[in-house]
């Protein structure tokens, strides 16, 4: 699932909101959420899995996440945090953005900083992305641009999503593309069903990858979140 969707509306979240009206009649909304899942699913990968020196995977731990979001007149900012990353440990994300809706069209742009205070990989201890998205009725397009482009540190990538939502069902096709082809581009499909506001299910499958599983460490198994 995308960080943008997690911050704005976690399907498995327990949410609470507060509305404040200022003298300028601008409504400020403060919302918080907490979610529990059986894995940290990130762009088709279970980040709870780690690989040892022999290439064997282990881990697969549940994830607990939460966020605090403040919004007013289309602008928003907040913090999102999650456990469940076997390699980099606890994650803290700071974000700020702006979104508008006109009829059936919705546009959004945001800036994200991903922080891993206890991460084992120093080269990705802090990442920064600009995320732009557009939606028309049930269809959506998202582009994630990493502004820390560096082939030597493995951060030279783009991530693109195509999605469609109908009632309680949604589908997302994600493409992770690296400038250095040796890193191995891949794509995945997520199919989700929201049973209610607090419970959802997602099937995720990597469908195409440039390298074999033993070369890039991608887990090709079907995942149920």
C-alpha positions as CSV (number, residue, x, y, z in Angstrom):
1,X,0.0,0.0,0.0
2,X,1.2,3.6,-0.6
3,X,2.3,5.8,2.2
4,X,0.0,8.5,0.9
5,X,-3.1,6.3,1.3
6,X,-1.9,5.2,4.7
7,X,-1.5,8.7,6.0
8,X,-4.9,10.0,4.7
9,X,-7.2,7.0,5.2
10,X,-5.9,3.7,6.6
11,X,-8.5,1.0,5.7
12,X,-7.7,-0.9,8.9
13,X,-7.4,2.1,11.1
14,X,-9.3,3.2,14.2
15,X,-9.7,6.9,13.6
16,X,-10.6,9.9,15.8
17,X,-11.1,13.4,14.6
18,X,-11.3,16.9,15.9
19,X,-12.6,20.0,14.1
20,X,-11.6,23.6,15.1
21,X,-13.2,26.7,13.6
22,X,-11.0,29.9,13.5
23,X,-12.2,33.5,13.2
24,X,-11.5,33.3,9.5
25,X,-14.1,30.5,9.3
26,X,-11.4,28.1,8.0
27,X,-11.9,24.6,9.3
28,X,-8.8,22.8,10.8
29,X,-9.1,19.1,11.2
30,X,-6.9,16.9,13.3
31,X,-7.1,13.2,12.9
32,X,-5.2,10.3,14.4
33,X,-5.2,6.6,13.5
34,X,-3.7,3.3,14.6
35,X,-3.6,0.1,12.5
36,X,-2.4,-3.5,13.0
37,X,-1.5,-5.8,10.1
38,X,0.1,-9.2,9.7
39,X,3.0,-7.8,7.6
40,X,4.5,-4.5,6.4
41,X,3.5,-4.6,2.7
42,X,5.6,-2.1,0.8
43,X,5.3,-1.9,-3.0
44,X,4.6,-5.7,-3.3
45,X,7.3,-6.7,-0.8
46,X,7.0,-7.9,2.8
47,X,9.5,-5.7,4.7
48,X,9.2,-8.0,7.7
49,X,11.3,-10.6,5.8
50,X,15.1,-10.4,6.0
51,X,17.8,-12.4,4.2
52,X,20.9,-14.0,5.9
53,X,24.3,-14.5,4.4
54,X,23.2,-17.8,2.9
55,X,20.3,-16.2,1.1
56,X,17.7,-17.7,3.4
57,X,14.7,-15.5,4.4
58,X,13.4,-15.2,7.9
59,X,11.2,-12.9,10.0
60,X,7.8,-12.1,8.7
61,X,6.6,-10.1,11.7
62,X,3.4,-8.2,12.1
63,X,3.4,-4.4,11.9
64,X,1.8,-1.7,14.0
65,X,1.4,1.7,12.4
66,X,-0.1,5.0,13.3
67,X,-0.4,8.6,12.1
68,X,-1.3,12.1,13.2
69,X,-2.6,14.4,10.5
70,X,-3.5,18.1,10.4
71,X,-5.4,19.6,7.5
72,X,-7.1,22.8,6.4
73,X,-8.4,24.2,3.1
74,X,-6.7,21.4,1.1
75,X,-3.3,21.7,2.8
76,X,-2.2,19.0,5.2
77,X,0.8,17.8,7.2
78,X,1.6,15.0,9.6
79,X,3.7,12.1,10.8
80,X,3.3,8.4,10.1
81,X,5.2,5.7,11.9
82,X,5.4,1.9,11.6
83,X,7.2,-1.1,13.0
84,X,7.7,-4.4,11.0
85,X,10.7,-3.5,8.9
86,X,13.2,-6.3,9.6
87,X,16.1,-4.5,7.9
88,X,15.8,-0.9,8.9
89,X,13.8,-1.1,12.1
90,X,11.3,1.5,13.3
91,X,10.2,4.0,10.6
92,X,9.1,7.6,11.0
93,X,7.7,9.6,8.1
94,X,7.1,13.3,8.0
95,X,4.9,14.7,5.2
96,X,3.3,17.9,3.9
97,X,1.0,18.3,0.9
98,X,-1.9,20.0,-0.8
99,X,-4.9,18.5,-2.6
100,X,-7.9,19.8,-4.4
101,X,-11.1,18.3,-5.8
102,X,-13.2,19.7,-8.6
103,X,-16.2,17.6,-9.6
104,X,-14.9,14.1,-10.3
105,X,-11.3,15.2,-10.6
106,X,-8.9,15.1,-7.6
107,X,-5.2,16.3,-7.6
108,X,-2.6,16.0,-4.9
109,X,1.0,16.7,-4.4
110,X,3.1,16.0,-1.3
111,X,6.7,15.9,0.1
112,X,7.8,12.9,2.3
113,X,10.8,12.3,4.4
114,X,11.4,8.7,5.5
115,X,13.5,8.3,8.7
116,X,15.0,5.1,10.1
117,X,16.9,6.0,13.3
118,X,18.2,2.5,14.0
119,X,18.5,1.3,10.4
120,X,21.3,-1.1,9.5
121,X,21.6,0.4,6.0
122,X,23.1,3.8,6.3
123,X,22.7,4.6,2.6
124,X,18.9,4.6,3.0
125,X,18.7,6.0,6.5
126,X,16.9,9.0,5.2
127,X,15.0,9.2,1.9
128,X,12.9,12.0,0.4
129,X,10.1,11.7,-2.2
130,X,7.8,14.0,-4.0
131,X,4.5,12.3,-4.7
132,X,2.0,13.5,-7.3
133,X,-1.4,11.9,-7.9
134,X,-4.5,12.4,-10.0
135,X,-7.8,10.7,-9.8
136,X,-10.9,10.7,-12.0
137,X,-14.0,9.0,-10.6
138,X,-12.6,5.5,-9.6
139,X,-9.3,5.7,-11.6
140,X,-6.1,7.0,-10.2
141,X,-2.4,7.6,-11.2
142,X,0.4,8.2,-8.8
143,X,4.1,9.1,-9.4
144,X,6.7,8.8,-6.6
145,X,10.0,10.7,-7.4
146,X,13.0,10.1,-5.2
147,X,14.9,13.4,-5.0
148,X,18.0,11.6,-3.6
149,X,18.9,10.1,-7.0
150,X,22.2,8.3,-6.5
151,X,23.1,5.1,-8.3
152,X,25.9,4.2,-6.0
153,X,23.5,4.2,-3.0
154,X,20.7,2.4,-4.7
155,X,18.2,5.3,-4.5
156,X,17.9,6.0,-8.2
157,X,14.3,4.9,-8.7
158,X,10.8,5.9,-9.7
159,X,7.6,4.3,-8.5
160,X,4.4,4.6,-10.5
161,X,0.9,3.3,-9.6
162,X,-2.3,2.8,-11.6
163,X,-5.4,2.1,-9.6
164,X,-9.1,1.7,-9.8
165,X,-11.7,1.6,-7.0
166,X,-15.3,0.5,-7.1
167,X,-17.3,0.4,-3.9
168,X,-15.4,-1.8,-1.5
169,X,-13.1,-3.2,-4.1
170,X,-9.8,-1.7,-5.4
171,X,-6.9,-2.8,-7.6
172,X,-3.4,-1.3,-7.9
173,X,-0.7,-2.0,-10.4
174,X,2.7,-0.7,-9.2
175,X,5.9,-0.4,-11.2
176,X,9.3,0.1,-9.4
177,X,11.9,1.3,-11.9
178,X,15.6,1.9,-11.3
179,X,18.0,4.0,-13.4
180,X,20.6,1.3,-12.8
181,X,19.1,-1.8,-14.4
182,X,21.3,-4.1,-12.3
183,X,19.1,-3.3,-9.4
184,X,16.2,-5.1,-11.1
185,X,13.0,-3.4,-12.1
186,X,9.8,-5.1,-11.1
187,X,6.0,-4.7,-11.0
188,X,3.2,-6.0,-8.7
189,X,-0.6,-6.1,-8.4
190,X,-2.6,-5.5,-5.2
191,X,-6.2,-6.5,-5.0
192,X,-8.1,-5.2,-1.9
193,X,-11.5,-5.6,-0.3
194,X,-12.6,-3.3,2.5
195,X,-15.0,-5.3,4.7
196,X,-15.8,-2.1,6.7
197,X,-14.0,1.0,7.9
198,X,-11.8,-0.9,10.3
199,X,-11.0,-4.2,8.4
200,X,-9.7,-4.8,4.9
201,X,-7.9,-7.6,3.1
202,X,-5.2,-7.3,0.3
203,X,-3.8,-9.9,-2.0
204,X,-0.4,-8.9,-3.5
205,X,1.7,-10.6,-6.2
206,X,4.9,-9.6,-8.0
207,X,4.1,-10.2,-11.6
208,X,7.2,-9.1,-13.5
209,X,10.9,-8.7,-12.5
210,X,14.1,-8.2,-14.6
211,X,16.1,-10.5,-12.3
212,X,15.6,-14.0,-10.9
213,X,14.5,-14.3,-7.3
214,X,18.0,-15.4,-6.1
215,X,19.6,-12.4,-7.8
216,X,17.6,-9.5,-6.4
217,X,16.0,-11.1,-3.3
218,X,12.4,-10.4,-4.3
219,X,9.9,-12.7,-2.7
220,X,7.6,-13.8,-5.5
221,X,5.1,-15.6,-3.3
222,X,1.4,-14.5,-3.1
223,X,0.9,-12.4,0.0
224,X,-2.2,-11.9,2.0
225,X,-2.4,-8.7,4.1
